[in-house]
């Protein structure tokens, strides 16, 4: 009888957490979420072929709304010219808006920050204005 009561309470809590994101976030292990988001970003970078530019300057900005985490995956063309701290500064600009639930504004801040960063590091865009990769927002539903 105790086992059935315990399982019933656990199932009820799981259902409530599943339909109440703020409660589910309280139960989320932050270190694990950070690792999962990073791994997902890296797999998406590879799966979408973002590494396929001539100068190896592909860039992925992943915004995980539920986890309220941002991950930037930069190709090897940025190595030695853009430090990890620079990417973390861009993420720092986005995080407050993301915590407020304003993903669009967070992404706008990221793009502004990335543009400023790359201009300051003397990266140049394509002369004809066309990029090698599509500048598209991709939305995927979480698992």
N, CA and C atoms as an extended XYZ file, in Angstrom:
429
Properties=species:S:1:pos:R:3:atomname:S:1:resname:S:1:resid:I:1 pbc="F F F"
N         0.815       -1.191        0.000 N   UNK     1
C         0.000        0.000        0.000 CA  UNK     1
C         0.868        1.268        0.000 C   UNK     1
N         1.968        1.244        0.788 N   UNK     2
C         2.859        2.398        0.850 CA  UNK     2
C         3.531        2.647       -0.506 C   UNK     2
N         3.890        1.556       -1.171 N   UNK     3
C         4.540        1.675       -2.488 CA  UNK     3
C         3.579        2.313       -3.487 C   UNK     3
N         2.340        1.884       -3.484 N   UNK     4
C         1.337        2.432       -4.412 CA  UNK     4
C         1.103        3.916       -4.124 C   UNK     4
N         1.032        4.288       -2.853 N   UNK     5
C         0.849        5.701       -2.495 CA  UNK     5
C         2.042        6.533       -2.926 C   UNK     5
N         3.249        5.998       -2.716 N   UNK     6
C         4.462        6.728       -3.103 CA  UNK     6
C         4.520        6.906       -4.616 C   UNK     6
N         4.221        5.850       -5.367 N   UNK     7
C         4.229        5.951       -6.830 CA  UNK     7
C         3.154        6.919       -7.331 C   UNK     7
N         2.003        6.932       -6.679 N   UNK     8
C         0.932        7.856       -7.062 CA  UNK     8
C         1.336        9.306       -6.860 C   UNK     8
N         1.956        9.586       -5.721 N   UNK     9
C         2.419       10.952       -5.444 CA  UNK     9
C         3.502       11.347       -6.445 C   UNK     9
N         4.430       10.433       -6.732 N   UNK    10
C         5.509       10.725       -7.681 CA  UNK    10
C         4.952       10.997       -9.076 C   UNK    10
N         3.987       10.190       -9.504 N   UNK    11
C         3.389       10.392      -10.830 CA  UNK    11
C         2.655       11.728      -10.891 C   UNK    11
N         1.960       12.088       -9.827 N   UNK    12
C         1.256       13.372       -9.788 CA  UNK    12
C         2.246       14.527       -9.867 C   UNK    12
N         3.337       14.430       -9.112 N   UNK    13
C         4.368       15.485       -9.148 CA  UNK    13
C         4.987       15.603      -10.533 C   UNK    13
N         5.225       14.467      -11.184 N   UNK    14
C         5.801       14.486      -12.533 CA  UNK    14
C         4.853       15.167      -13.518 C   UNK    14
N         3.575       14.876      -13.426 N   UNK    15
C         2.590       15.513      -14.312 CA  UNK    15
C         2.514       17.013      -14.072 C   UNK    15
N         2.505       17.411      -12.809 N   UNK    16
C         2.443       18.843      -12.486 CA  UNK    16
C         3.693       19.544      -13.009 C   UNK    16
N         4.867       18.940      -12.808 N   UNK    17
C         6.116       19.544      -13.290 CA  UNK    17
C         6.136       19.616      -14.811 C   UNK    17
N         5.558       18.620      -15.474 N   UNK    18
C         5.526       18.614      -16.933 CA  UNK    18
C         4.695       19.725      -17.530 C   UNK    18
N         3.673       20.153      -16.808 N   UNK    19
C         2.792       21.204      -17.321 CA  UNK    19
C         3.034       22.563      -16.674 C   UNK    19
N         4.017       22.641      -15.788 N   UNK    20
C         4.336       23.893      -15.096 CA  UNK    20
C         5.830       24.165      -15.243 C   UNK    20
N         6.245       24.861      -16.311 N   UNK    21
C         7.669       25.082      -16.547 CA  UNK    21
C         8.445       25.689      -15.366 C   UNK    21
N         7.900       26.679      -14.639 N   UNK    22
C         8.688       27.200      -13.515 CA  UNK    22
C         9.016       26.132      -12.475 C   UNK    22
N         8.075       25.241      -12.209 N   UNK    23
C         8.326       24.158      -11.259 CA  UNK    23
C         9.337       23.174      -11.844 C   UNK    23
N         9.200       22.861      -13.110 N   UNK    24
C        10.136       21.938      -13.755 CA  UNK    24
C        11.555       22.507      -13.740 C   UNK    24
N        11.695       23.823      -13.923 N   UNK    25
C        13.022       24.446      -13.879 CA  UNK    25
C        13.660       24.310      -12.498 C   UNK    25
N        12.841       24.334      -11.442 N   UNK    26
C        13.373       24.154      -10.094 CA  UNK    26
C        13.990       22.769       -9.918 C   UNK    26
N        13.454       21.799      -10.626 N   UNK    27
C        13.937       20.426      -10.519 CA  UNK    27
C        15.093       20.131      -11.470 C   UNK    27
N        15.439       21.088      -12.305 N   UNK    28
C        16.469       20.908      -13.317 CA  UNK    28
C        17.862       21.045      -12.710 C   UNK    28
N        18.698       20.068      -12.933 N   UNK    29
C        20.093       20.117      -12.499 CA  UNK    29
C        20.852       21.039      -13.456 C   UNK    29
N        21.351       22.158      -12.955 N   UNK    30
C        21.964       23.180      -13.812 CA  UNK    30
C        23.222       22.681      -14.527 C   UNK    30
N        24.055       21.903      -13.847 N   UNK    31
C        25.271       21.386      -14.503 CA  UNK    31
C        24.915       20.441      -15.638 C   UNK    31
N        23.938       19.607      -15.395 N   UNK    32
C        23.522       18.673      -16.441 CA  UNK    32
C        22.893       19.421      -17.608 C   UNK    32
N        22.064       20.422      -17.301 N   UNK    33
C        21.440       21.212      -18.366 CA  UNK    33
C        22.506       21.905      -19.205 C   UNK    33
N        23.522       22.446      -18.552 N   UNK    34
C        24.608       23.117      -19.282 CA  UNK    34
C        25.297       22.144      -20.235 C   UNK    34
N        25.597       20.942      -19.745 N   UNK    35
C        26.244       19.939      -20.589 CA  UNK    35
C        25.358       19.479      -21.733 C   UNK    35
N        24.082       19.284      -21.452 N   UNK    36
C        23.140       18.848      -22.487 CA  UNK    36
C        22.972       19.906      -23.568 C   UNK    36
N        22.873       21.167      -23.165 N   UNK    37
C        22.720       22.256      -24.134 CA  UNK    37
C        23.969       22.354      -25.002 C   UNK    37
N        25.145       22.260      -24.387 N   UNK    38
C        26.404       22.330      -25.145 CA  UNK    38
C        26.487       21.178      -26.148 C   UNK    38
N        26.156       19.977      -25.701 N   UNK    39
C        26.207       18.815      -26.584 CA  UNK    39
C        25.207       18.952      -27.731 C   UNK    39
N        24.007       19.433      -27.441 N   UNK    40
C        23.004       19.636      -28.487 CA  UNK    40
C        23.485       20.667      -29.500 C   UNK    40
N        24.089       21.763      -29.013 N   UNK    41
C        24.591       22.811      -29.917 CA  UNK    41
C        25.681       22.257      -30.835 C   UNK    41
N        26.598       21.491      -30.279 N   UNK    42
C        27.669       20.929      -31.090 CA  UNK    42
C        27.142       19.944      -32.129 C   UNK    42
N        26.157       19.134      -31.738 N   UNK    43
C        25.591       18.188      -32.705 CA  UNK    43
C        24.814       18.929      -33.794 C   UNK    43
N        24.111       19.996      -33.433 N   UNK    44
C        23.385       20.777      -34.429 CA  UNK    44
C        24.366       21.458      -35.394 C   UNK    44
N        25.476       21.955      -34.869 N   UNK    45
C        26.512       22.580      -35.686 CA  UNK    45
C        26.985       21.596      -36.758 C   UNK    45
N        27.235       20.353      -36.354 N   UNK    46
C        27.697       19.338      -37.298 CA  UNK    46
C        26.577       18.882      -38.230 C   UNK    46
N        25.396       18.631      -37.676 N   UNK    47
C        24.265       18.123      -38.456 CA  UNK    47
C        23.850       19.105      -39.554 C   UNK    47
N        23.925       20.381      -39.273 N   UNK    48
C        23.515       21.397      -40.250 CA  UNK    48
C        24.652       21.834      -41.167 C   UNK    48
N        25.860       21.277      -40.966 N   UNK    49
C        26.993       21.577      -41.853 CA  UNK    49
C        27.493       23.003      -41.748 C   UNK    49
N        27.407       23.585      -40.569 N   UNK    50
C        27.809       24.980      -40.394 CA  UNK    50
C        29.328       25.143      -40.540 C   UNK    50
N        30.050       24.053      -40.451 N   UNK    51
C        31.498       24.080      -40.630 CA  UNK    51
C        31.897       24.212      -42.094 C   UNK    51
N        30.942       24.211      -43.005 N   UNK    52
C        31.223       24.142      -44.433 CA  UNK    52
C        31.523       25.455      -45.126 C   UNK    52
N        32.187       26.387      -44.481 N   UNK    53
C        32.562       27.635      -45.154 CA  UNK    53
C        34.034       27.575      -45.532 C   UNK    53
N        34.412       28.318      -46.551 N   UNK    54
C        35.804       28.305      -47.004 CA  UNK    54
C        36.769       28.756      -45.914 C   UNK    54
N        36.413       29.792      -45.183 N   UNK    55
C        37.306       30.328      -44.152 CA  UNK    55
C        37.050       29.694      -42.787 C   UNK    55
N        36.158       28.705      -42.735 N   UNK    56
C        35.805       28.016      -41.473 CA  UNK    56
C        35.332       29.011      -40.411 C   UNK    56
N        34.442       29.903      -40.832 N   UNK    57
C        33.898       30.926      -39.926 CA  UNK    57
C        32.394       30.764      -39.715 C   UNK    57
N        31.939       29.531      -39.696 N   UNK    58
C        30.538       29.274      -39.386 CA  UNK    58
C        30.286       29.527      -37.901 C   UNK    58
N        29.084       29.967      -37.590 N   UNK    59
C        28.753       30.324      -36.215 CA  UNK    59
C        27.316       29.909      -35.920 C   UNK    59
N        27.130       29.235      -34.781 N   UNK    60
C        25.801       28.827      -34.348 CA  UNK    60
C        25.519       29.458      -32.996 C   UNK    60
N        24.373       30.113      -32.890 N   UNK    61
C        23.900       30.656      -31.618 CA  UNK    61
C        22.647       29.870      -31.273 C   UNK    61
N        22.733       29.082      -30.205 N   UNK    62
C        21.613       28.252      -29.780 CA  UNK    62
C        20.996       28.863      -28.534 C   UNK    62
N        19.697       29.095      -28.602 N   UNK    63
C        18.951       29.616      -27.457 CA  UNK    63
C        17.978       28.532      -27.023 C   UNK    63
N        18.169       28.020      -25.819 N   UNK    64
C        17.255       27.028      -25.247 CA  UNK    64
C        16.335       27.762      -24.289 C   UNK    64
N        15.108       27.929      -24.693 N   UNK    65
C        14.156       28.750      -23.955 CA  UNK    65
C        13.817       28.122      -22.601 C   UNK    65
N        13.527       26.825      -22.573 N   UNK    66
C        13.150       26.199      -21.307 CA  UNK    66
C        14.283       26.283      -20.290 C   UNK    66
N        15.492       25.923      -20.714 N   UNK    67
C        16.640       25.923      -19.811 CA  UNK    67
C        17.159       27.327      -19.527 C   UNK    67
N        16.723       28.279      -20.381 N   UNK    68
C        17.196       29.660      -20.301 CA  UNK    68
C        18.720       29.711      -20.402 C   UNK    68
N        19.218       28.993      -21.396 N   UNK    69
C        20.654       28.908      -21.613 CA  UNK    69
C        20.956       29.257      -23.067 C   UNK    69
N        22.142       29.782      -23.269 N   UNK    70
C        22.616       30.134      -24.603 CA  UNK    70
C        23.966       29.465      -24.802 C   UNK    70
N        24.160       28.944      -25.997 N   UNK    71
C        25.443       28.338      -26.328 CA  UNK    71
C        25.855       28.867      -27.696 C   UNK    71
N        27.115       29.255      -27.819 N   UNK    72
C        27.653       29.701      -29.106 CA  UNK    72
C        28.739       28.710      -29.510 C   UNK    72
N        28.596       28.167      -30.720 N   UNK    73
C        29.593       27.259      -31.271 CA  UNK    73
C        30.207       27.967      -32.468 C   UNK    73
N        31.498       28.215      -32.363 N   UNK    74
C        32.214       28.923      -33.422 CA  UNK    74
C        33.199       27.972      -34.093 C   UNK    74
N        33.305       28.080      -35.399 N   UNK    75
C        34.218       27.221      -36.156 CA  UNK    75
C        35.665       27.656      -35.931 C   UNK    75
N        36.593       26.877      -36.455 N   UNK    76
C        38.020       27.084      -36.193 CA  UNK    76
C        38.577       28.361      -36.815 C   UNK    76
N        37.863       28.974      -37.731 N   UNK    77
C        38.329       30.223      -38.339 CA  UNK    77
C        38.368       31.378      -37.355 C   UNK    77
N        37.712       31.231      -36.224 N   UNK    78
C        37.715       32.269      -35.192 CA  UNK    78
C        38.835       32.060      -34.169 C   UNK    78
N        39.439       30.867      -34.162 N   UNK    79
C        40.487       30.556      -33.188 CA  UNK    79
C        41.654       31.534      -33.302 C   UNK    79
N        42.095       32.029      -32.166 N   UNK    80
C        43.214       32.957      -32.134 CA  UNK    80
C        42.820       34.403      -32.383 C   UNK    80
N        41.632       34.619      -32.893 N   UNK    81
C        41.172       35.989      -33.159 CA  UNK    81
C        40.029       36.402      -32.235 C   UNK    81
N        39.212       35.447      -31.849 N   UNK    82
C        38.094       35.714      -30.938 CA  UNK    82
C        38.245       34.761      -29.754 C   UNK    82
N        38.355       35.320      -28.573 N   UNK    83
C        38.555       34.523      -27.364 CA  UNK    83
C        37.219       34.011      -26.828 C   UNK    83
N        37.297       32.974      -26.019 N   UNK    84
C        36.088       32.450      -25.377 CA  UNK    84
C        35.404       33.533      -24.550 C   UNK    84
N        36.188       34.389      -23.920 N   UNK    85
C        35.622       35.467      -23.105 CA  UNK    85
C        34.759       36.404      -23.959 C   UNK    85
N        35.153       36.611      -25.213 N   UNK    86
C        34.361       37.459      -26.113 CA  UNK    86
C        32.983       36.841      -26.372 C   UNK    86
N        32.963       35.523      -26.611 N   UNK    87
C        31.687       34.843      -26.834 CA  UNK    87
C        30.852       34.883      -25.563 C   UNK    87
N        31.493       34.726      -24.401 N   UNK    88
C        30.749       34.779      -23.137 CA  UNK    88
C        30.170       36.168      -22.886 C   UNK    88
N        30.843       37.212      -23.354 N   UNK    89
C        30.288       38.568      -23.242 CA  UNK    89
C        29.004       38.706      -24.073 C   UNK    89
N        29.002       38.102      -25.244 N   UNK    90
C        27.796       38.127      -26.084 CA  UNK    90
C        26.670       37.389      -25.372 C   UNK    90
N        26.991       36.235      -24.801 N   UNK    91
C        25.986       35.467      -24.061 CA  UNK    91
C        25.484       36.274      -22.868 C   UNK    91
N        26.383       36.993      -22.208 N   UNK    92
C        26.007       37.819      -21.068 CA  UNK    92
C        25.014       38.915      -21.438 C   UNK    92
N        25.115       39.423      -22.668 N   UNK    93
C        24.164       40.435      -23.130 CA  UNK    93
C        22.773       39.850      -23.324 C   UNK    93
N        22.720       38.566      -23.680 N   UNK    94
C        21.452       37.921      -23.993 CA  UNK    94
C        20.717       37.422      -22.764 C   UNK    94
N        21.463       36.959      -21.788 N   UNK    95
C        20.891       36.224      -20.671 CA  UNK    95
C        19.794       36.977      -19.915 C   UNK    95
N        19.957       38.269      -19.594 N   UNK    96
C        18.880       38.947      -18.862 CA  UNK    96
C        17.541       38.921      -19.607 C   UNK    96
N        17.568       39.136      -20.901 N   UNK    97
C        16.319       39.133      -21.684 CA  UNK    97
C        15.712       37.730      -21.740 C   UNK    97
N        16.587       36.746      -21.832 N   UNK    98
C        16.105       35.372      -21.881 CA  UNK    98
C        15.443       34.982      -20.567 C   UNK    98
N        16.008       35.420      -19.462 N   UNK    99
C        15.407       35.132      -18.147 CA  UNK    99
C        14.042       35.808      -17.991 C   UNK    99
N        13.860       36.918      -18.693 N   UNK   100
C        12.571       37.623      -18.665 CA  UNK   100
C        11.560       36.979      -19.611 C   UNK   100
N        11.999       35.945      -20.342 N   UNK   101
C        11.103       35.288      -21.288 CA  UNK   101
C        11.001       36.013      -22.614 C   UNK   101
N        11.974       36.855      -22.927 N   UNK   102
C        11.948       37.658      -24.148 CA  UNK   102
C        13.019       37.147      -25.112 C   UNK   102
N        12.754       35.980      -25.715 N   UNK   103
C        13.734       35.312      -26.569 CA  UNK   103
C        14.072       36.138      -27.809 C   UNK   103
N        13.081       36.810      -28.401 N   UNK   104
C        13.354       37.614      -29.589 CA  UNK   104
C        14.359       38.721      -29.279 C   UNK   104
N        14.137       39.443      -28.186 N   UNK   105
C        15.049       40.520      -27.813 CA  UNK   105
C        16.432       39.963      -27.460 C   UNK   105
N        16.471       38.786      -26.849 N   UNK   106
C        17.748       38.151      -26.520 CA  UNK   106
C        18.530       37.846      -27.795 C   UNK   106
N        17.841       37.323      -28.800 N   UNK   107
C        18.515       37.002      -30.063 CA  UNK   107
C        18.959       38.275      -30.774 C   UNK   107
N        18.135       39.319      -30.721 N   UNK   108
C        18.531       40.595      -31.323 CA  UNK   108
C        19.799       41.126      -30.643 C   UNK   108
N        19.857       41.053      -29.316 N   UNK   109
C        21.048       41.488      -28.584 CA  UNK   109
C        22.263       40.653      -28.978 C   UNK   109
N        22.046       39.349      -29.176 N   UNK   110
C        23.152       38.478      -29.587 CA  UNK   110
C        23.687       38.886      -30.951 C   UNK   110
N        22.784       39.103      -31.892 N   UNK   111
C        23.237       39.464      -33.243 CA  UNK   111
C        23.946       40.813      -33.254 C   UNK   111
N        23.432       41.769      -32.489 N   UNK   112
C        24.117       43.064      -32.377 CA  UNK   112
C        25.499       42.898      -31.757 C   UNK   112
N        25.577       42.078      -30.703 N   UNK   113
C        26.855       41.848      -30.034 CA  UNK   113
C        27.855       41.134      -30.926 C   UNK   113
N        27.379       40.145      -31.674 N   UNK   114
C        28.264       39.411      -32.584 CA  UNK   114
C        28.758       40.320      -33.697 C   UNK   114
N        27.859       41.138      -34.239 N   UNK   115
C        28.271       42.065      -35.292 CA  UNK   115
C        29.347       43.025      -34.777 C   UNK   115
N        29.134       43.605      -33.613 N   UNK   116
C        30.122       44.524      -33.033 CA  UNK   116
C        31.451       43.819      -32.788 C   UNK   116
N        31.368       42.608      -32.268 N   UNK   117
C        32.577       41.838      -31.980 CA  UNK   117
C        33.363       41.538      -33.248 C   UNK   117
N        32.686       41.062      -34.275 N   UNK   118
C        33.383       40.692      -35.507 CA  UNK   118
C        33.936       41.914      -36.237 C   UNK   118
N        33.228       43.032      -36.194 N   UNK   119
C        33.753       44.262      -36.794 CA  UNK   119
C        35.002       44.707      -36.042 C   UNK   119
N        34.971       44.629      -34.708 N   UNK   120
C        36.137       45.043      -33.916 CA  UNK   120
C        37.339       44.132      -34.146 C   UNK   120
N        37.096       42.878      -34.524 N   UNK   121
C        38.181       41.921      -34.793 CA  UNK   121
C        38.565       41.905      -36.264 C   UNK   121
N        37.981       42.823      -37.031 N   UNK   122
C        38.290       43.002      -38.450 CA  UNK   122
C        37.899       41.821      -39.344 C   UNK   122
N        36.797       41.174      -38.996 N   UNK   123
C        36.241       40.166      -39.894 CA  UNK   123
C        35.422       40.898      -40.938 C   UNK   123
N        35.477       40.409      -42.171 N   UNK   124
C        34.750       41.048      -43.254 CA  UNK   124
C        33.729       40.084      -43.834 C   UNK   124
N        32.588       40.612      -44.184 N   UNK   125
C        31.557       39.807      -44.819 CA  UNK   125
C        31.842       39.649      -46.294 C   UNK   125
N        30.992       38.914      -46.965 N   UNK   126
C        31.133       38.717      -48.402 CA  UNK   126
C        30.931       40.049      -49.118 C   UNK   126
N        31.721       40.286      -50.147 N   UNK   127
C        31.665       41.533      -50.899 CA  UNK   127
C        30.304       41.715      -51.567 C   UNK   127
N        29.761       40.625      -52.105 N   UNK   128
C        28.486       40.732      -52.808 CA  UNK   128
C        27.278       40.657      -51.874 C   UNK   128
N        27.541       40.526      -50.580 N   UNK   129
C        26.464       40.488      -49.596 CA  UNK   129
C        25.842       39.118      -49.408 C   UNK   129
N        26.263       38.163      -50.209 N   UNK   130
C        25.722       36.809      -50.084 CA  UNK   130
C        26.657       35.969      -49.227 C   UNK   130
N        26.116       35.249      -48.305 N   UNK   131
C        26.920       34.380      -47.457 CA  UNK   131
C        26.966       32.969      -48.020 C   UNK   131
N        27.877       32.185      -47.478 N   UNK   132
C        27.992       30.792      -47.904 CA  UNK   132
C        26.929       29.918      -47.249 C   UNK   132
N        26.450       30.347      -46.112 N   UNK   133
C        25.417       29.614      -45.377 CA  UNK   133
C        24.181       30.495      -45.268 C   UNK   133
N        23.021       29.890      -45.166 N   UNK   134
C        21.818       30.715      -44.984 CA  UNK   134
C        21.808       31.351      -43.599 C   UNK   134
N        21.402       32.608      -43.531 N   UNK   135
C        21.215       33.297      -42.259 CA  UNK   135
C        19.773       33.085      -41.858 C   UNK   135
N        19.508       31.916      -41.311 N   UNK   136
C        18.124       31.548      -41.016 CA  UNK   136
C        17.977       31.178      -39.549 C   UNK   136
N        16.820       31.486      -39.031 N   UNK   137
C        16.473       31.045      -37.685 CA  UNK   137
C        15.821       29.679      -37.826 C   UNK   137
N        16.319       28.729      -37.061 N   UNK   138
C        15.781       27.379      -37.084 CA  UNK   138
C        15.178       27.118      -35.708 C   UNK   138
N        13.930       26.725      -35.697 N   UNK   139
C        13.270       26.385      -34.440 CA  UNK   139
C        13.057       24.890      -34.398 C   UNK   139
N        13.485       24.271      -33.309 N   UNK   140
C        13.251       22.858      -33.093 CA  UNK   140
C        12.602       22.683      -31.744 C   UNK   140
N        11.638       21.812      -31.693 N   UNK   141
C        10.988       21.515      -30.421 CA  UNK   141
C        11.884       20.616      -29.611 C   UNK   141
N        11.955       20.904      -28.331 N   UNK   142
C        12.762       20.076      -27.434 CA  UNK   142
C        12.208       18.680      -27.302 C   UNK   142
N        13.063       17.805      -26.821 N   UNK   143
C        12.657       16.396      -26.655 CA  UNK   143
C        11.831       16.222      -25.406 C   UNK   143
